[in-house]
């Protein structure tokens, strides 16, 4: 078993009773509260938990990147075993000495590559900078090493990538540049903080495989931080589960997944949309645990499989749902829709070539249905959603909403329809004005479309909407930055509901959320659908989420429909090679997958 093989190996990092706290006004908050673990050479430790659990603060504490003030490490030790064999306590290491280790011996891949890369410096120069800082080599040697690294991380045409700016690369390519930068000095330890959260499953799979390959080549230790237990299952040797700054459970990956002890670990395992069954609702953390009067944790459910069984839908129930759904009228009909953008023009403006973002797409949506739109980044799914709402101009085709042609309708006539057709965007923070309170953000579209007669009535309606999405009246006068990602997404849902819509497009609306918060938002969307009889188009690159939400599924690739049909049928019996590839890339997180992954690592260790 891999775990025991790793226990005999040399320790790289020993975190002992670490405490990191932040000061806000007059009180201190312990973001990391007395945690201990040891990372060995060649080992991957997966640190999991929700936002606010302390996992990212742990990584920043190790790198000595905690902003002081307001943060400070107030207790414990971080013992690092250096490349030359000596031991240093990073907590007591001064800044100048820390620079020798940071980036050189301990490297970090941050969550969002676009904000981690300098937008005005070419990608190759950014990686070269790290090499020239830590190694005594010439610029010519550094450039060649960068090109070799780009080749190693499987970036296409390394020379072109070297000269490209970050905005010219896709999300997966930017993340590969960050991995190349982190690997440039052959570090002992690689810390990866949510490196695949917003990536497509296919890109995520290649990034994870790449990290495992580089680990085997360089025998480095990896700290992999994520909220996705599916990813951890196939990557980690040891799992550390964090909750509110503390470690509530840690152990070998197989033990944690097959026999979790803590109710919080059980809830994280149950929150992920399962692929082997269809559920009425996703279990959430509150189904497994609650806080007592003295703050103690009270366990509510003992078993993950029992929790899933209690909310599962039978095949007969599913069949009945289908029969009822397809007796209804079609609310939306797309006929040969094309959204093309000019990509090449003559000097006088004549278009020579087009980028075909949406290319001859046709399908229908029934009243009360949730239609899933799935595919990788760049497949055209978001452009199609925006085209339906006339936020992006179509090149040709027809879109009928309740038998009225939207594309050939005057803007003045379409304005009346716009209130019935709403969209919930991917990033809730950028879709809310930071200078407007959330209450006014929800009220504003109601004023524009003359919903209700007075501001007092609208205010009362906003209070009601906030309650419906699990928020409170007191949140009315707060600003977007005062809320978590999940709360901001709930605010965006409330804003969409304010206009009493009949049709809502959810565009990657849960892709950046923790699995536990994602489960709450998905349940909320389904509850609101039942209450208000909405019709959804649910856009996502996550096939497991689309399968849970959708009645039918449309798989898109390069602007075209690759496959269409019942969501369960497509998952269980995919027809196209592209759909099969998407499904095979989903991290399953099953016991069988963990055992297979461990056998593969054992084989590598024994070679």
SULZI-V205509 format. One record per backbone hydrogen bond with DSSP energy under -1.0 kcal/mol. NH is the residue of the N-H (numbers start at 0). CO is the residue of the C=O. E is the energy in kcal/mol with one decimal. If there is no record, write none. Layout:
# SULZI-V205509
nh-><NH;NH>
co-><CO;CO>
e-><E;E>
This chain:
# SULZI-V205509
nh-><4;5;6;8;11;12;13;14;15;17;18;19;20;21;22;23;26;28;30;30;31;32;34;36;38;40;42;44;45;46;47;52;57;58;59;60;61;62;64;70;71;73;74;76;78;79;80;81;84;87;89;91;97;98;99;101;102;104;105;106;108;115;116;120;122;123;125;126;127;128;130;131;132;133;134;136;141;142;143;144;145;146;147;148;149;150;151;152;153;154;160;161;162;167;168;173;174;175;176;177;178;179;180;181;182;185;187;188;189;190;191;192;193;198;203;204;205;206;207;208;209;210;211;212;213;214;215;216;217;218;220;221;222;223;224;225;231;232;234;235;236;237;238;239;240;241;242;244;245;247;248;250;252;255;256;257;258;265;266;267;268;269;270;279;286;287;288;289;291;294;297;299;306;307;308;309;311;312;317;318;319;320;321;322;323;324;325;327;330;331;332;333;334;336;337;338;340;342;343;345;348;351;352;354;356;357;358;360;364;366;368;370;371;372;373;378;383;384;385;386;387;388;389;390;391;394;395;397;399;400;401;403;405;408;413;414;417;419;421;423;430;435;437;438;440;441;442;443;446;447;448;449;450;457;458;459;460;461;462;463;464;465;466;467;468;469;470;474;475;477;481;482;487;488;489;490;491;492;493;494;495;496;497;499;501;502;503;504;505;506;507;512;517;518;519;520;521;522;523;524;525;526;527;528;529;530;531;532;534;535;536;537;538;539;545;546;547;548;549;550;551;552;553;554;555;556;558;559;561;562;564;566;569;570;571;572;579;580;581;582;583;584;585;593;594;595;596;597;598;599;600;601;602;603;604;605>
co-><0;1;2;5;38;38;78;36;76;34;74;31;71;28;69;26;23;21;19;28;19;244;17;14;12;9;39;221;237;223;239;49;53;54;55;56;57;58;59;66;20;18;18;15;13;87;11;85;81;79;77;88;93;94;96;97;105;100;100;188;190;111;112;117;163;161;121;122;123;124;126;127;128;129;130;134;137;138;139;140;141;142;143;144;145;146;147;148;150;149;156;157;158;164;165;169;170;171;172;173;174;175;176;177;178;182;104;104;220;106;222;108;224;195;199;200;201;202;203;204;205;206;207;208;209;210;211;212;213;214;187;42;189;44;191;46;227;228;231;231;43;43;250;45;248;47;245;52;242;240;240;238;236;251;252;253;254;261;262;263;264;265;266;310;283;284;284;297;295;291;289;287;302;303;304;305;308;277;313;314;315;316;317;318;319;320;321;324;364;364;399;362;397;360;395;357;354;352;352;349;345;343;343;340;354;338;558;336;331;328;365;535;551;537;553;375;379;380;381;382;383;384;386;385;385;337;337;334;332;403;330;400;398;405;409;410;413;416;502;504;426;432;477;475;436;437;438;439;442;443;444;446;445;453;454;455;456;457;458;459;460;461;462;463;464;466;465;471;472;474;478;479;483;484;485;486;487;488;489;490;491;492;493;496;419;419;534;421;536;423;538;509;513;514;515;516;517;518;519;520;521;522;523;524;525;526;527;528;501;368;503;370;505;372;541;542;543;544;545;369;369;564;371;562;373;559;378;556;554;554;552;550;565;566;567;568;575;576;577;578;579;580;582;589;590;591;592;593;594;595;596;597;598;599;600;601>
e-><-1.5;-2.3;-1.7;-1.7;-3.5;-2.1;-2.7;-3.0;-2.9;-2.5;-2.3;-2.1;-2.7;-2.7;-1.9;-2.8;-2.2;-2.9;-1.1;-1.2;-2.1;-3.3;-1.6;-1.7;-2.8;-2.3;-1.7;-2.8;-3.0;-2.4;-2.7;-1.9;-1.8;-1.5;-2.3;-2.1;-1.9;-1.9;-3.2;-2.8;-2.0;-2.0;-1.2;-2.3;-2.7;-3.2;-2.7;-2.6;-1.5;-2.3;-2.9;-1.1;-2.5;-1.6;-1.2;-3.0;-3.1;-2.7;-2.8;-2.7;-3.1;-1.1;-1.6;-1.4;-3.0;-1.9;-1.7;-1.7;-2.4;-1.9;-1.4;-2.9;-1.6;-1.7;-2.7;-1.7;-2.5;-2.6;-2.0;-2.2;-2.3;-2.3;-2.2;-2.5;-2.8;-1.7;-2.2;-2.5;-1.3;-2.8;-2.1;-2.5;-1.3;-2.2;-1.8;-2.6;-2.0;-1.5;-1.9;-2.0;-1.9;-2.7;-2.4;-2.4;-2.4;-2.1;-1.9;-2.1;-2.7;-3.0;-3.0;-2.8;-2.8;-1.4;-3.1;-2.2;-1.7;-2.4;-2.6;-2.4;-2.1;-2.2;-2.2;-2.3;-2.6;-2.2;-2.2;-2.0;-2.2;-1.9;-2.6;-2.8;-2.4;-2.9;-3.2;-2.2;-1.7;-2.2;-1.1;-2.7;-2.9;-1.8;-3.0;-3.3;-3.3;-3.2;-2.7;-2.2;-1.6;-2.3;-1.2;-1.9;-2.2;-2.2;-2.2;-2.4;-2.4;-2.0;-2.1;-2.2;-2.0;-1.8;-1.8;-3.6;-1.8;-1.8;-1.7;-1.8;-3.5;-1.7;-3.5;-3.0;-1.6;-2.2;-2.3;-2.0;-1.1;-2.9;-2.1;-2.2;-2.2;-2.1;-1.9;-2.1;-2.1;-2.3;-2.2;-1.6;-2.3;-1.8;-2.5;-3.0;-3.1;-2.7;-2.6;-2.5;-2.5;-2.6;-1.5;-2.4;-1.7;-3.6;-1.5;-3.5;-1.5;-1.8;-3.1;-2.2;-2.6;-2.5;-2.0;-2.5;-2.9;-2.9;-2.7;-1.8;-2.2;-1.9;-2.4;-2.1;-2.2;-1.3;-1.4;-3.0;-1.2;-3.0;-1.6;-2.3;-3.0;-2.6;-2.2;-1.3;-3.0;-1.3;-2.4;-1.7;-2.0;-1.6;-2.5;-2.8;-1.1;-1.6;-2.7;-2.3;-2.1;-1.7;-1.8;-2.5;-1.9;-2.1;-2.0;-1.5;-3.1;-2.1;-2.7;-2.1;-2.1;-2.4;-2.3;-2.0;-2.4;-2.8;-1.9;-2.0;-1.7;-1.7;-3.4;-1.6;-2.0;-1.7;-2.1;-1.8;-2.5;-2.0;-1.6;-1.9;-2.1;-1.8;-2.4;-2.3;-1.9;-2.0;-1.3;-2.2;-1.9;-2.2;-2.8;-2.7;-2.6;-2.5;-2.4;-1.4;-3.5;-2.0;-1.5;-2.5;-2.6;-2.3;-2.3;-2.5;-1.9;-2.5;-2.8;-1.8;-1.9;-2.1;-3.0;-1.4;-1.3;-2.3;-1.9;-2.6;-3.1;-2.3;-2.1;-2.4;-1.6;-2.2;-2.6;-2.9;-1.1;-3.2;-3.3;-3.3;-3.0;-2.4;-2.3;-2.0;-3.5;-1.4;-1.8;-1.8;-2.6;-1.9;-2.8;-2.6;-1.9;-2.1;-2.2;-2.5;-2.4;-1.1;-1.2;-2.2;-2.5;-2.3;-2.5;-2.4;-2.4;-2.0;-2.0;-2.7;-2.0;-1.7;-2.8;-2.0>
